[in-house]
Amino acid sequence: MTKTNTAKDGFSVLGLGAAACIACYVGPIFALLGGLGLTGLVSTWLIGGAGLLIAAAAAIGFLLVLRRRQRATCAVAPEGTVPVELRTTSP
């Protein structure tokens, strides 16, 4: 039995070439996608960490200001009158 050359044989060679191309390039493509994913993960950690540091600094500053204001307003005035000295400067 002899095999005749038909158009179908051309497509099967093309299919084998495409399969070989996919097999060859799938590793670098996955490496690129994985690298992009890893880069995204690292940048998320860096930006998230920086955001947490800024939030912590803001919270500490808020607490310090709040304590200063409470100390300033909680001073008890002495009972009775308090003498106050008024000075004038002459030019």
N, CA, C and O of each residue as an XYZ file, in Angstrom:
364
protein
N       0.835     -1.154      0.000
C       0.000      0.000      0.000
C       0.890      1.230      0.000
O       1.806      1.338      0.815
N       0.630      2.136     -0.889
C       1.424      3.357     -0.997
C       0.645      4.522     -0.415
O      -0.581      4.584     -0.500
N       1.385      5.434      0.174
C       0.768      6.615      0.790
C       0.852      7.762     -0.187
O       1.909      8.013     -0.766
N      -0.236      8.452     -0.375
C      -0.245      9.594     -1.269
C      -0.080     10.871     -0.474
O      -0.511     10.945      0.677
N       0.530     11.862     -1.063
C       0.765     13.151     -0.429
C      -0.501     13.988     -0.571
O      -0.900     14.333     -1.684
N      -1.115     14.304      0.524
C      -2.331     15.118      0.505
C      -2.099     16.383      1.317
O      -1.055     16.542      1.950
N      -3.065     17.268      1.295
C      -2.977     18.514      2.049
C      -3.006     18.234      3.548
O      -2.472     19.014      4.336
N      -3.609     17.153      3.934
C      -3.685     16.797      5.338
C      -2.304     16.513      5.920
O      -2.058     16.808      7.090
N      -1.425     15.961      5.146
C      -0.068     15.688      5.613
C       0.672     16.987      5.934
O       1.473     17.008      6.868
N       0.435     18.059      5.200
C       1.074     19.354      5.459
C       0.646     19.925      6.797
O       1.455     20.510      7.517
N      -0.638     19.755      7.132
C      -1.126     20.262      8.411
C      -0.586     19.451      9.581
O      -0.389     20.001     10.665
N      -0.348     18.186      9.394
C       0.183     17.384     10.490
C       1.637     17.774     10.775
O       2.062     17.762     11.930
N       2.397     18.115      9.743
C       3.762     18.594      9.952
C       3.734     19.936     10.664
O       4.563     20.191     11.537
N       2.785     20.801     10.300
C       2.633     22.100     10.952
C       2.252     21.917     12.413
O       2.736     22.646     13.279
N       1.386     20.946     12.690
C       0.985     20.661     14.067
C       2.141     20.161     14.899
O       2.274     20.524     16.068
N       2.987     19.323     14.302
C       4.170     18.842     15.019
C       5.139     19.985     15.309
O       5.758     20.031     16.372
N       5.262     20.894     14.365
C       6.132     22.062     14.579
C       5.594     22.951     15.684
O       6.364     23.457     16.501
N       4.273     23.150     15.723
C       3.675     23.972     16.778
C       3.843     23.307     18.138
O       4.126     23.976     19.132
N       3.671     22.002     18.177
C       3.840     21.286     19.441
C       5.290     21.379     19.928
O       5.537     21.539     21.123
N       6.233     21.280     19.011
C       7.636     21.399     19.385
C       7.946     22.812     19.872
O       8.715     22.997     20.815
N       7.348     23.795     19.226
C       7.562     25.188     19.621
C       7.012     25.425     21.030
O       7.658     26.066     21.858
N       5.818     24.904     21.287
C       5.226     25.064     22.621
C       6.082     24.368     23.667
O       6.323     24.922     24.739
N       6.541     23.165     23.366
C       7.363     22.419     24.310
C       8.669     23.139     24.603
O       9.185     23.085     25.719
N       9.198     23.815     23.587
C      10.473     24.505     23.767
C      10.308     25.811     24.552
O      11.146     26.134     25.394
N       9.252     26.549     24.287
C       9.105     27.889     24.870
C       8.246     27.938     26.121
O       8.143     28.997     26.741
N       7.630     26.842     26.512
C       6.760     26.890     27.677
C       7.563     27.165     28.953
O       7.064     27.839     29.854
N       8.780     26.663     29.046
C       9.610     26.923     30.231
C       9.935     28.390     30.415
O       9.695     28.937     31.492
N      10.480     29.050     29.390
C      10.757     30.483     29.555
C       9.502     31.326     29.772
O       9.541     32.323     30.494
N       8.399     30.933     29.156
C       7.151     31.700     29.349
C       6.692     31.570     30.797
O       6.320     32.560     31.426
N       6.719     30.348     31.324
C       6.339     30.171     32.721
C       7.316     30.876     33.654
O       6.905     31.406     34.686
N       8.585     30.891     33.314
C       9.571     31.598     34.129
C       9.283     33.096     34.149
O       9.387     33.740     35.193
N       8.923     33.643     32.998
C       8.584     35.067     32.931
C       7.351     35.373     33.771
O       7.337     36.337     34.537
N       6.328     34.558     33.627
C       5.104     34.781     34.404
C       5.368     34.607     35.901
O       4.840     35.355     36.724
N       6.183     33.618     36.242
C       6.540     33.424     37.648
C       7.362     34.583     38.180
O       7.179     35.006     39.321
N       8.265     35.099     37.360
C       9.062     36.257     37.770
C       8.205     37.482     37.984
O       8.428     38.249     38.920
N       7.224     37.668     37.117
C       6.309     38.796     37.291
C       5.505     38.632     38.573
O       5.275     39.596     39.303
N       5.084     37.410     38.833
C       4.336     37.157     40.065
C       5.189     37.368     41.291
O       4.722     37.937     42.278
N       6.440     36.920     41.249
C       7.347     37.102     42.375
C       7.663     38.581     42.578
O       7.738     39.052     43.713
N       7.845     39.307     41.488
C       8.099     40.742     41.589
C       6.898     41.457     42.206
O       7.055     42.356     43.032
N       5.719     41.051     41.804
C       4.511     41.639     42.390
C       4.407     41.344     43.870
O       4.007     42.203     44.656
N       4.766     40.131     44.251
C       4.707     39.756     45.657
C       5.710     40.562     46.482
O       5.382     41.055     47.562
N       6.921     40.692     45.972
C       7.951     41.453     46.695
C       7.562     42.924     46.806
O       7.734     43.537     47.860
N       7.039     43.490     45.722
C       6.647     44.902     45.795
C       5.474     45.095     46.748
O       5.389     46.125     47.419
N       4.578     44.133     46.819
C       3.475     44.227     47.773
C       4.005     44.208     49.194
O       3.541     44.966     50.046
N       4.981     43.341     49.451
C       5.569     43.304     50.790
C       6.263     44.619     51.122
O       6.124     45.126     52.235
N       7.005     45.175     50.176
C       7.727     46.421     50.443
C       6.778     47.589     50.657
O       6.926     48.358     51.607
N       5.804     47.715     49.767
C       4.868     48.832     49.890
C       3.996     48.660     51.130
O       3.713     49.628     51.836
N       3.575     47.433     51.389
C       2.774     47.177     52.588
C       3.566     47.430     53.858
O       3.046     47.989     54.823
N       4.837     47.013     53.856
C       5.682     47.259     55.027
C       5.912     48.738     55.260
O       5.891     49.204     56.400
N       6.131     49.474     54.189
C       6.315     50.921     54.319
C       5.036     51.573     54.840
O       5.086     52.485     55.666
N       3.911     51.107     54.360
C       2.630     51.636     54.848
C       2.429     51.362     56.324
O       1.935     52.219     57.057
N       2.814     50.162     56.768
C       2.699     49.836     58.192
C       3.634     50.692     59.038
O       3.261     51.111     60.134
N       4.838     50.955     58.548
C       5.764     51.814     59.289
C       5.224     53.238     59.398
O       5.322     53.861     60.455
N       4.664     53.747     58.325
C       4.098     55.094     58.356
C       2.906     55.147     59.299
O       2.751     56.113     60.045
N       2.058     54.117     59.277
C       0.901     54.080     60.175
C       1.345     54.000     61.632
O       0.749     54.639     62.499
N       2.388     53.218     61.905
C       2.893     53.114     63.277
C       3.474     54.449     63.743
O       3.239     54.862     64.878
N       4.220     55.118     62.886
C       4.783     56.424     63.253
C       3.668     57.442     63.505
O       3.755     58.242     64.436
N       2.631     57.413     62.681
C       1.508     58.335     62.878
C       0.785     58.042     64.187
O       0.392     58.969     64.895
N       0.605     56.766     64.515
C      -0.069     56.405     65.765
C       0.753     56.832     66.974
O       0.199     57.334     67.952
N       2.064     56.639     66.918
C       2.920     57.062     68.029
C       2.882     58.580     68.186
O       2.795     59.088     69.304
N       2.947     59.297     67.080
C       2.854     60.758     67.143
C       1.522     61.221     67.707
O       1.474     62.162     68.499
N       0.439     60.564     67.306
C      -0.887     60.914     67.809
C      -0.958     60.706     69.320
O      -1.485     61.547     70.048
N      -0.420     59.574     69.782
C      -0.457     59.305     71.214
C       0.395     60.288     72.008
O       0.006     60.701     73.101
N       1.548     60.664     71.471
C       2.391     61.641     72.162
C       1.713     63.003     72.264
O       1.745     63.636     73.320
N       1.106     63.451     71.183
C       0.406     64.737     71.211
C      -0.779     64.673     72.165
O      -1.038     65.627     72.898
N      -1.496     63.564     72.161
C      -2.650     63.411     73.050
C      -2.218     63.460     74.512
O      -2.886     64.087     75.333
N      -1.113     62.808     74.843
C      -0.622     62.847     76.230
C      -0.186     64.243     76.645
O      -0.449     64.666     77.771
N       0.473     64.957     75.753
C       0.895     66.333     76.080
C      -0.311     67.221     76.343
O      -0.313     68.022     77.278
N      -1.333     67.072     75.512
C      -2.526     67.897     75.706
C      -3.235     67.543     77.009
O      -3.749     68.429     77.691
N      -3.268     66.269     77.360
C      -3.918     65.879     78.612
C      -3.140     66.395     79.813
O      -3.735     66.819     80.804
N      -1.811     66.360     79.731
C      -1.000     66.892     80.822
C      -1.214     68.392     80.983
O      -1.279     68.892     82.106
N      -1.324     69.105     79.878
C      -1.478     70.559     79.935
C      -2.849     70.940     80.471
O      -2.969     71.956     81.155
N      -3.870     70.172     80.190
C      -5.220     70.543     80.620
C      -5.570     69.987     81.986
O      -6.565     70.414     82.571
N      -4.799     69.056     82.517
C      -5.119     68.453     83.805
C      -4.437     69.155     84.972
O      -4.511     68.672     86.102
N      -3.785     70.264     84.729
C      -3.132     70.983     85.819
C      -4.206     71.585     86.721
O      -5.158     72.206     86.247
N      -4.036     71.392     88.023
C      -5.019     71.883     88.987
C      -4.602     73.289     89.417
O      -3.459     73.518     89.814
N      -5.529     74.206     89.334
C      -5.259     75.588     89.744
C      -5.254     75.654     91.271
O      -6.069     75.014     91.936
N      -4.330     76.432     91.808
C      -4.306     76.561     93.276
C      -5.547     77.308     93.758
O      -6.128     78.121     93.039
N      -5.926     77.011     94.980
C      -7.118     77.664     95.522
C      -6.765     79.070     96.000
O      -5.668     79.324     96.499
N      -7.697     79.943     95.837
C      -7.496     81.307     96.274
C      -6.910     82.156     95.158
O      -6.919     81.768     93.990
N      -6.416     83.282     95.525
C      -5.843     84.190     94.549
C      -4.354     83.933     94.414
O      -3.689     83.482     95.346
N      -3.866     84.225     93.260
C      -2.454     84.040     92.966
C      -1.887     85.389     92.570
O      -2.420     86.038     91.669
N      -0.808     85.830     93.227
C      -0.235     87.118     92.835
C       0.489     87.013     91.485
O       1.247     86.074     91.242
N       0.245     87.966     90.644
C       0.873     88.004     89.333
C       1.620     89.328     89.214
O       1.054     90.388     89.482
N       2.876     89.273     88.817
C       3.679     90.477     88.694
C       3.592     90.962     87.248
O       3.870     90.206     86.317
N       3.213     92.200     87.067
C       3.123     92.811     85.762
C       4.289     93.795     85.613
O       4.460     94.700     86.430
N       5.062     93.610     84.589
C       6.188     94.501     84.334
C       5.927     95.253     83.056
O       5.311     94.738     82.123
N       6.388     96.435     83.027
C       6.333     97.212     81.792
C       7.757     97.580     81.442
O       8.576     97.876     82.312
N       8.035     97.556     80.160
C       9.361     97.952     79.711
C       9.251     99.319     79.073
O       8.345     99.601     78.288
N      10.199    100.152     79.436
C      10.179    101.484     78.832
C      11.204    101.525     77.705
O      12.286    100.950     77.812
N      10.858    102.195     76.652
C      11.788    102.233     75.511
C      12.981    103.099     75.725
O      13.830    103.210     74.841
